[in-house]
């Protein structure tokens, strides 16, 4: 399919085939659809190649990027339960010391993060020390 075929498809889809902005709107919608279909095609082809035994290194070479980039691009964000749990645990950890939540760790939750009771105590000591110096 060449450029003129795609532009003609956009014209046919537009609400007013004589208005360049309406054609542009239709072209944007068509481009989004085609991009999504291309992504689906590539995802399936990569899954098939992996199932056939192709390495991430070889797949990355076909795309012209590293095996890490290929793996990152084509592995679902939460491929396994353990990855999702690890991310949840990290996101629930203290924003300052990264202590994970637990039965003996008390957290203060705020809009931008959370802080454990030990970091609250340390912050209190720092503020008290600064107040004494004034």
Phi and psi in degrees as a GROMACS rama.xvg file:
@    title "Ramachandran Plot"
@    xaxis  label "Phi"
@    yaxis  label "Psi"
@TYPE xy
-99.8815  178.101  UNK-2
-58.5246  -42.9919  UNK-3
-67.7754  -34.5041  UNK-4
-64.0795  -42.694  UNK-5
-65.9882  -41.8034  UNK-6
-63.9  -38.2853  UNK-7
-64.6665  -39.2153  UNK-8
-61.9151  -40.5795  UNK-9
-65.6167  -41.1093  UNK-10
-59.2749  -45.6141  UNK-11
-63.4794  -31.4607  UNK-12
-82.2485  -22.0786  UNK-13
-69.5507  154.024  UNK-14
-72.6781  -25.4302  UNK-15
-139.669  99.4207  UNK-16
-64.8286  -5.06505  UNK-17
-99.9469  -11.8767  UNK-18
-94.6143  114.81  UNK-19
-58.8074  -32.8981  UNK-20
-72.3072  -34.5441  UNK-21
-68.043  -37.3269  UNK-22
-65.9747  -40.4257  UNK-23
-60.8328  -44.9706  UNK-24
-59.1077  -44.2637  UNK-25
-66.1473  -38.0864  UNK-26
-65.4398  -38.2071  UNK-27
-63.2088  -45.5266  UNK-28
-62.7197  -43.484  UNK-29
-63.6932  -42.6526  UNK-30
-60.5141  -42.1465  UNK-31
-62.5044  -44.2523  UNK-32
-61.5592  -47.7083  UNK-33
-64.0439  -38.1403  UNK-34
-64.4577  -42.8758  UNK-35
-63.2468  -42.7555  UNK-36
-64.7926  -38.5733  UNK-37
-65.5175  -40.3843  UNK-38
-62.4101  -42.159  UNK-39
-61.7413  -43.8491  UNK-40
-60.4986  -48.5401  UNK-41
-64.2766  -42.1742  UNK-42
-57.8612  -45.3145  UNK-43
-67.0763  -41.4667  UNK-44
-63.8467  -38.9667  UNK-45
-67.8508  -43.0942  UNK-46
-58.7125  -44.1375  UNK-47
-62.7302  -42.3652  UNK-48
-64.6778  -41.8182  UNK-49
-63.5104  -43.3871  UNK-50
-64.0132  -28.3914  UNK-51
-82.6134  -2.45341  UNK-52
102.856  5.30363  UNK-53
-68.6784  138.5  UNK-54
-82.7073  161.443  UNK-55
-63.0137  -31.4157  UNK-56
-62.5173  -47.4182  UNK-57
-66.4458  -41.6169  UNK-58
-62.9205  -44.7837  UNK-59
-59.9518  -40.5241  UNK-60
-60.3194  -39.6934  UNK-61
-62.0504  -33.6718  UNK-62
-86.2545  -16.4584  UNK-63
87.1823  24.1425  UNK-64
-138.817  178.261  UNK-65
-71.9454  164.35  UNK-66
-64.1256  -34.366  UNK-67
-64.5965  -41.8008  UNK-68
-65.7621  -40.2927  UNK-69
-63.4007  -45.8737  UNK-70
-63.2268  -42.8829  UNK-71
-64.1523  -41.7863  UNK-72
-68.7484  -37.0184  UNK-73
-109.567  2.5854  UNK-74
-97.1371  128.16  UNK-75
-56.4394  146.845  UNK-76
-55.3108  -38.3201  UNK-77
-123.377  69.9171  UNK-78
-62.5149  -30.3509  UNK-79
-136.273  159.728  UNK-80
-60.4928  -37.3695  UNK-81
-63.1955  -34.6258  UNK-82
-68.0719  -41.5108  UNK-83
-64.3143  -41.8661  UNK-84
-66.4626  -38.7622  UNK-85
-63.4302  -42.5962  UNK-86
-66.2285  -42.5875  UNK-87
-60.2603  -43.9323  UNK-88
-64.1779  -43.0445  UNK-89
-63.6631  -42.8912  UNK-90
-68.216  -23.7629  UNK-91
-91.3267  -4.3914  UNK-92
-73.5462  165.037  UNK-93
-59.5508  131.501  UNK-94
-68.5338  -16.1942  UNK-95
-99.3221  -52.8836  UNK-96
-107.787  -4.38099  UNK-97
65.6061  20.9823  UNK-98
-64.7243  126.705  UNK-99
-73.2745  156.751  UNK-100
-66.4462  149.905  UNK-101
-165.434  177.265  UNK-102
-64.7174  -26.8356  UNK-103
-104.115  4.61759  UNK-104
-110.155  117.44  UNK-105
-98.6394  132.56  UNK-106
-114.38  142.44  UNK-107
-104.97  119.016  UNK-108
-96.037  134.501  UNK-109
-128.034  -178.682  UNK-110
-64.5779  -37.9228  UNK-111
-101.738  1.46682  UNK-112
163.893  -155.45  UNK-113
-145.213  158.723  UNK-114
-138.319  135.86  UNK-115
-80.8315  165.177  UNK-116
-61.4648  -33.3821  UNK-117
-66.6646  -40.699  UNK-118
-70.357  -32.319  UNK-119
-63.4773  -45.0345  UNK-120
-62.9554  -44.3911  UNK-121
-62.0718  -42.6221  UNK-122
-62.7607  -39.3652  UNK-123
-62.0714  -41.5415  UNK-124
-64.4229  -41.9337  UNK-125
-63.5395  -43.4665  UNK-126
-65.8197  -42.0285  UNK-127
-63.9455  -41.0675  UNK-128
-63.3662  -41.7155  UNK-129
-65.3641  -37.3247  UNK-130
-65.9139  -35.3898  UNK-131
-67.1065  -32.7813  UNK-132
-73.3111  -17.9789  UNK-133
